[in-house]
């Protein structure tokens, strides 16, 4: 067999394997075999890693190029039954698209808090989830709403570890005086989200 024929055969086998993997993923997703489904979603903030379980939205990550790191954490803390299955994320992806296009102010998605911190950290995220579109609170105010007014640094740490940014809008928490403060996705992404919501000007 010539080298060209060998290369052609190898390509055919690779394409067949990829097609089989896609069919398997679709069947597994359709039958609920995968406990976690993920996809990569283009956005004005860059490509997002998005994952969901049967309970709800599990994670939104800004570092989509580090898919392996996200999957490793999910496998360790949630389930090893993970598949790339964009169809299972249609509702999430649609609502994100509508938000970025300025057509949605409230997300209507069930949430899976499996990757969130517990105790005070979870209370911080619960309080953050209730900040309305176009509104902001300070780190001190969020700490107070979570039950520990003096735990400002701990509140900031909990927000930095938020596994579901945008939908749980930690970008709406600012420093006293109006400075943006930190953000897990970077300050420019925080500013862009606040621009979308009309809190800061472009």
Secondary structure by P-SEA (a helix, b strand, c coil): ccaaaaaaaaaaaaaaaaaaaaaaaaaaaaaccccbbbbbbbccccbbbbbbcccccccccccccaaaaaaaaaaaccccccccccccaaaaaaaaaaaaacccccccccccccccccaaaaaaaaaaaaccccccccaaaaaaaaccccaaaaaaaaaaacccccccccccccccccccccccccaaaaaaaaaaaccccc
